[in-house]
Amino acid sequence: MAVNDTDIEVWVEDFITGLLDVMGLDLTLEEMYFDDEDVLKIQLGGSDSAVAIGREGQALEALQHLTIAASIHANLGRQRIVIDVERYRERREQRLRETAQRLAEEALDSGETRDFRPMSARERRLVHMIVADIEGLRTESQGQDDERYVRVIPV
């Protein structure tokens, strides 16, 4: 049985609203759509946004991971799903871009390596992509598991 986008959207909406209800969080699904790359984008909002985001986005990552795992278990196939709360991911990405630019400039000016704090694989990938466009620098990931971070290295 083929699963179409509408089936996925209906299942995900039911799953997320049910999960938020069980958790007792005052959040609503404000927006849901497939983008040009077939990623299901979900935007949540409400008075419990800070709780849903958690420390450095950890609760948000867990909510997204749980939703993806449950969709696989429900035989919807491997879906690319991105859940955001109050545009947290957009703001976080912008801050990460600014930090990457700043650390890259510092590494170029000083000739010394600069390290980011530990971050998620998605955030590390973004930093690698940003710095790759800057001549005279390279990046590498260091550390293990939750302590992985990006090092910016002058060449």
One Martini backbone bead per residue (centre of mass of N, CA, C, O) as a GRO file, in nm:
protein
  155
    1MET     BB    1   0.092   0.039   0.026
    2ALA     BB    2   0.056   0.358  -0.049
    3VAL     BB    3   0.180   0.667   0.072
    4ASN     BB    4   0.055   0.976   0.111
    5ASP     BB    5   0.072   1.300   0.208
    6THR     BB    6  -0.206   1.304   0.349
    7ASP     BB    7  -0.164   1.062   0.534
    8ILE     BB    8   0.077   1.179   0.682
    9GLU     BB    9  -0.053   1.439   0.788
   10VAL     BB   10  -0.276   1.307   0.951
   11TRP     BB   11  -0.102   1.133   1.132
   12VAL     BB   12   0.082   1.357   1.250
   13GLU     BB   13  -0.139   1.530   1.371
   14ASP     BB   14  -0.252   1.314   1.560
   15PHE     BB   15   0.008   1.251   1.710
   16ILE     BB   16   0.085   1.533   1.816
   17THR     BB   17  -0.180   1.612   1.957
   18GLY     BB   18  -0.180   1.364   2.144
   19LEU     BB   19   0.093   1.413   2.279
   20LEU     BB   20   0.036   1.699   2.390
   21ASP     BB   21  -0.203   1.609   2.561
   22VAL     BB   22  -0.058   1.400   2.741
   23MET     BB   23   0.158   1.626   2.835
   24GLY     BB   24   0.000   1.906   2.886
   25LEU     BB   25   0.037   2.101   2.642
   26ASP     BB   26   0.019   2.444   2.526
   27LEU     BB   27  -0.026   2.341   2.201
   28THR     BB   28  -0.021   2.410   1.849
   29LEU     BB   29  -0.090   2.347   1.521
   30GLU     BB   30  -0.010   2.597   1.279
   31GLU     BB   31   0.180   2.428   1.070
   32MET     BB   32   0.168   2.227   0.752
   33TYR     BB   33   0.426   2.114   0.515
   34PHE     BB   34   0.564   2.062   0.204
   35ASP     BB   35   0.846   2.106   0.062
   36ASP     BB   36   1.062   2.100  -0.213
   37GLU     BB   37   1.213   1.836  -0.048
   38ASP     BB   38   0.996   1.661   0.116
   39VAL     BB   39   0.957   1.820   0.383
   40LEU     BB   40   0.801   1.806   0.686
   41LYS     BB   41   0.659   2.096   0.813
   42ILE     BB   42   0.640   2.202   1.164
   43GLN     BB   43   0.434   2.434   1.354
   44LEU     BB   44   0.450   2.547   1.683
   45GLY     BB   45   0.228   2.686   1.946
   46GLY     BB   46   0.243   2.852   2.273
   47SER     BB   47   0.272   2.874   2.622
   48ASP     BB   48   0.474   2.594   2.604
   49SER     BB   49   0.732   2.648   2.429
   50ALA     BB   50   0.976   2.627   2.623
   51VAL     BB   51   0.928   2.331   2.697
   52ALA     BB   52   0.941   2.218   2.399
   53ILE     BB   53   1.236   2.307   2.359
   54GLY     BB   54   1.431   2.354   2.577
   55ARG     BB   55   1.750   2.292   2.627
   56GLU     BB   56   1.887   2.371   2.340
   57GLY     BB   57   1.646   2.189   2.194
   58GLN     BB   58   1.605   1.898   2.322
   59ALA     BB   59   1.296   1.859   2.325
   60LEU     BB   60   1.255   1.906   2.023
   61GLU     BB   61   1.430   1.671   1.928
   62ALA     BB   62   1.264   1.452   2.070
   63LEU     BB   63   0.996   1.506   1.927
   64GLN     BB   64   1.101   1.451   1.645
   65HIS     BB   65   1.213   1.166   1.688
   66LEU     BB   66   0.947   1.038   1.782
   67THR     BB   67   0.786   1.097   1.525
   68ILE     BB   68   0.963   0.942   1.328
   69ALA     BB   69   0.957   0.667   1.468
   70ALA     BB   70   0.645   0.636   1.462
   71SER     BB   71   0.615   0.652   1.151
   72ILE     BB   72   0.772   0.396   1.096
   73HIS     BB   73   0.597   0.207   1.275
   74ALA     BB   74   0.335   0.298   1.086
   75ASN     BB   75   0.431   0.256   0.783
   76LEU     BB   76   0.537   0.548   0.637
   77GLY     BB   77   0.816   0.554   0.637
   78ARG     BB   78   1.083   0.748   0.567
   79GLN     BB   79   1.070   1.058   0.713
   80ARG     BB   80   1.092   1.405   0.662
   81ILE     BB   81   1.104   1.581   0.973
   82VAL     BB   82   1.020   1.920   1.091
   83ILE     BB   83   1.024   2.063   1.409
   84ASP     BB   84   0.874   2.366   1.535
   85VAL     BB   85   0.903   2.646   1.776
   86GLU     BB   86   0.860   2.963   1.730
   87ARG     BB   87   1.114   2.965   1.529
   88TYR     BB   88   1.373   2.847   1.666
   89ARG     BB   89   1.546   2.731   1.432
   90GLU     BB   90   1.584   2.995   1.281
   91ARG     BB   91   1.724   3.150   1.507
   92ARG     BB   92   1.951   2.946   1.556
   93GLU     BB   93   2.073   2.955   1.272
   94GLN     BB   94   2.148   3.253   1.274
   95ARG     BB   95   2.340   3.239   1.518
   96LEU     BB   96   2.527   3.026   1.392
   97ARG     BB   97   2.618   3.195   1.151
   98GLU     BB   98   2.742   3.425   1.317
   99THR     BB   99   2.945   3.249   1.474
  100ALA     BB  100   3.093   3.133   1.230
  101GLN     BB  101   3.195   3.400   1.120
  102ARG     BB  102   3.350   3.491   1.371
  103LEU     BB  103   3.540   3.242   1.404
  104ALA     BB  104   3.661   3.263   1.123
  105GLU     BB  105   3.787   3.542   1.156
  106GLU     BB  106   3.962   3.469   1.399
  107ALA     BB  107   4.127   3.247   1.259
  108LEU     BB  108   4.242   3.425   1.037
  109ASP     BB  109   4.371   3.650   1.214
  110SER     BB  110   4.539   3.445   1.418
  111GLY     BB  111   4.599   3.135   1.311
  112GLU     BB  112   4.390   2.989   1.495
  113THR     BB  113   4.200   2.781   1.640
  114ARG     BB  114   3.842   2.711   1.657
  115ASP     BB  115   3.577   2.637   1.891
  116PHE     BB  116   3.297   2.484   1.938
  117ARG     BB  117   3.042   2.378   2.078
  118PRO     BB  118   2.847   2.143   2.133
  119MET     BB  119   2.652   1.965   1.873
  120SER     BB  120   2.458   1.883   1.641
  121ALA     BB  121   2.468   1.743   1.336
  122ARG     BB  122   2.314   1.967   1.189
  123GLU     BB  123   2.490   2.202   1.295
  124ARG     BB  124   2.761   2.100   1.195
  125ARG     BB  125   2.691   2.100   0.898
  126LEU     BB  126   2.642   2.403   0.874
  127VAL     BB  127   2.926   2.492   0.954
  128HIS     BB  128   3.077   2.348   0.732
  129MET     BB  129   2.934   2.501   0.498
  130ILE     BB  130   3.012   2.789   0.573
  131VAL     BB  131   3.331   2.750   0.587
  132ALA     BB  132   3.376   2.633   0.297
  133ASP     BB  133   3.342   2.941   0.170
  134ILE     BB  134   3.624   2.995   0.318
  135GLU     BB  135   3.920   3.100   0.258
  136GLY     BB  136   4.170   2.936   0.465
  137LEU     BB  137   3.965   2.706   0.561
  138ARG     BB  138   3.883   2.442   0.792
  139THR     BB  139   3.704   2.146   0.901
  140GLU     BB  140   3.628   1.956   1.208
  141SER     BB  141   3.532   1.690   1.389
  142GLN     BB  142   3.495   1.646   1.742
  143GLY     BB  143   3.455   1.397   1.945
  144GLN     BB  144   3.181   1.246   2.138
  145ASP     BB  145   2.875   1.238   2.078
  146ASP     BB  146   2.756   1.497   2.277
  147GLU     BB  147   3.074   1.621   2.233
  148ARG     BB  148   3.046   1.723   1.955
  149TYR     BB  149   3.252   1.932   1.740
  150VAL     BB  150   3.381   2.225   1.587
  151ARG     BB  151   3.675   2.291   1.396
  152VAL     BB  152   3.865   2.575   1.313
  153ILE     BB  153   4.112   2.581   1.040
  154PRO     BB  154   4.391   2.701   0.936
  155VAL     BB  155   4.582   2.678   0.605
   0.00000   0.00000   0.00000
